[in-house]
């Protein structure tokens, strides 16, 4: 196959991937851009939840205040006091457990706000980006779309490369007479590598659903015990016999781990058996190396990788949406041109 014939073949692949998947690529890309800065935006939208400081009251006071605003089917699972005081509850039911987080003022246990995992604009963005609002098979669909975007980024780079002359020709703005075509070629080149990385990590995250049987059962999630023999009040009293220092978090016993867990910044974690009240300080383990799956997810969402990479991820979500729109315009113009030529 000649170079020109191969280029035409890659062009057809690139064109039809963009046209067929544009309706999916645009919402996936835009929601991914918004999710890069999920936490900072949430903090700006809800400044009233940012009160922080040491707990001035017993842990039971914050739990009682949280219970007053939680629903009857939401079971307490964790209390965190590292900065802000938060009480987390889990609602059991069909599908994934839904979480509710109650934000409390450390000074007086006043409720500052309640956030539930199934509510809010960013939860909608997560559902669109993660599964296209299609329960069950949505994650696999997103994964295959990512595989198509991998191919699109490679074919786009091939088509950007000038057929003749210096590579510097590819960086010229006026390669074509139409603004949208110039924008598609030039911006597409600069986003090709970030788009390849985003697509590759996205495929990696979705791989279990892509390769496994649809609708396979998920491993059971740990659910808090409804009424442990050792209540929170008793557990707090037992923990008081140990030199824990300021407590950072308390985890409720679950059906998979029947023990209270107290963590502080000064000592090893303390576990208290929820049935017998037996307590012991857990031997601190050496930090485990980060798994490849966790690394791929951090690359994909930018967690802990600094502002520059997060900015690249943000643009890597905006630009594919622009490329999809300009690609549709280019395709439509070519159809009109061919129709006029036939006439």
Secondary structure, DSSP 8 states (H G I E B T S, - for coil): --HHHHHHHHHHHHHHHHHHHHHHHHHHHHHHHHHHTHHHHHHHHTGGG-------S-HHHHHHHHHTTS-TTEEEEEEE-SSSEEEEEEE-SSSS-EEEEEEE-TTT--EEEEEETT-SHHHHHHHHHHHTT-TTTHHHHHHHHHHHHHHHHHHHHHHHS-SSS-GGGGG-S-SSSSHHHHHHHHHHHHHHHHHHHHHHHHHHHHHHHHHS-TT--------B-SS-SS-HHHHHHHHTTS---SEEEEE--BSS--EEEEEESSS--EEEETTT--EEE----------HHHHHHHHHH-TTSHHHHHHHHHHHHHHHHHHHHHHHHHHHHHHHHHHHHH-
